[in-house]
Amino acid sequence: MSIFQENIAVKKNDIAFTAPHFKATETGRKILEQGGTAIEAMVAAAATIAVVYPHMNGLGGDGFWLISEPGKTPIGIDASGKAAELATLEFYCGHDSIPVRGGKAALTMAGAVAGWQEALAVSQAWQAVSNAQNMPLTSLLEDAIQLAKNGSDVTKTYVDASKKTFADLVSVQGFASTFLKQGSLYEQGNTLTLPVLAQTLEQLAEKGLNDFYQGDIATRLAKDLAKSGSPIRLADFKSYQAKRVTPLQVKTSVGSLYNLPAPTQGIASLLILALYDKLYTQGKSVTDMAHLLIECTKQAFIARNEYVTDESRLAMDLASLLEEEPLEKMCHEISLERAQVWPHHAKQGDTIWMGACDSEGRMVSYIQSLYWEFGSGVVSPSTGIVWNNRGSSFSLQKGSLQELGPNLKPFHTLNPAFAELNDGRRMSYGTMGGEGQPQTQAALFSRYVYHQLPLDQAISEGRWLLGRTWGDVSHNLKIERDFADIAAEELVKRGHDLVIVDSCNELMGHAGAVVLHQDGHTDAATDPRSDGLAIVSRFH
């Protein structure tokens, strides 16, 4: 959907919110207009989108935050789950790989709710300056509760995900009774209600978010997960907490770029743009732009796959990859005339990204995920929460960089992005899409910052994707038809193995961005490939 703008009461800065589902945007806008912080708006929207996009994300998944306060270095929150104490190679004896669906796929703790809690602690510190308090959870979770009770319209993307996963998930604990209509698929426009999840949200609003890990909800979740065959136990809930982290940062000719450290692929996102920053002046056309970004992606993915793992296993400081010498070495591997031979083992993913800016200029870049569509498919009957399958990224091979072990975190495709530009603009941006996340980030950022396209156009124009993403298993270069009409012939000449897909294809992810300008006005845009909405409320 297009940008929506309106005039309301005078404040310091415009407010803005963008999400891949319009209901989440409406929730975020409401909280911002009531004077809530960007973090409060994001928590409220995160709860809402868990209800209206339950195939993409949920309380049983993970989250990553980049939070920026004007004049201060951004902070990150890692709200990803660690493997259960019982998640050992012995537990999976007899398996060649970790199952991707069912109870044994549900092996890592859900961190999203702990991330909400940690982010709200940051918000409360902001509020304390003026002796104010955060809004009550009853207000922040109100929209999510009502939508879960009364229902929301089933989207095409929900229907498509249900069709794709039906055979795998129909017999998984709790799935059919929660996400199917009397055992059959929902149709677009039907009303989906999640009454058990509504009760859980009400309990969190009343007792506090910590009940998810330390209280009655934790006890019920642990019991349900164990019954499904998961290795997760109550002790895993009680020992979990989200943590604040220092973002990775790289300085380029246009400004400072930020992303999340291990176990995410944030380093890949920064490497692509750091390399492109050194090479983009070689290009003379949109084909050159795409080719260079694709070649930068290959170098970034090679480095990512060699080094990124659980923080405790890192063989090096990932930030060192962003120093001048390794960047120059990677640049020497990139040719404007010829594509590097590929393929590469890709990662799947299924996620949402959202961005916010409040009236004080505080900004959030946030991502929340179950990993694959509907995650493990396991639904806790007593809470209505569907559990992630992020642990399927672990390996059962001894000595692997991703070898499974208790209390370790798997590789994450998730990586919300943020930038502080030299001209004073601050930019929160991101997307869903597994392997496509860093590529889409690079495409929209490059079009907007280096090539001066309007923000909405930078997101909506035809895109490309190297490797595998949401709903796909092939490893070649995919190009949307509208961009292929411009660039495909020349890209093939340069050696790219490509396939053309339909324009405005959900395969390319659901991107969005919020930009705060130095004069206090904002721009926001969302992806026409999603069910999203971007709002900007203008202050005069």
Buried (B, 14 or more C-beta within 10 A) or exposed (E): BEBBBEEEEEBEBBBBBBBBBBBBBBBBBBBBBEEBBBBBBBBBBBBBBBBBBBBBBBBBBBBBBBBBBEEEEBBBBBBBBBBBBBBBBEBBEEEEEBBBBBBBBBBBBBBBBBBBBBBBBBBBEBBEEEEEEBBEBEBBBBBBBBBBBEBBEBBEBBBBBBEBBBEBBBEBBBBBEBBBBEEEBBEEEBEBBBEBBBBBBBBBBEBEBBBBBBBEBBBBBBBBBBBBBBBBBBEBBEEBBBEBBEBBBBEBEBBBBBBBBBBBBBBBBBBBBBBBBBBBEEBEEBBBBBBBBBBBBBBBBBBBBEBBBBBEBBEEEBBEBBEEEBBEEBBEEBBEEEBBEBBBEBBBBBBBBBBBBBBBBBBBBBBBBBBBBBBBBBBBBBBBBBBBBBBBBBBBEEEEBBBBBBBBBBBBBBBBBBBBBEEEBBBBBBBBBBBBBBBBBBBBBBBBBBEEBEBBEBBBBBBBBBBBBBBBEEBBBBBBBBBBEBBBEBBBEBBBBBEBBEBBBBBBBBBBBBBBBEEEBBBBBBBBBBBBBBBBBEBE
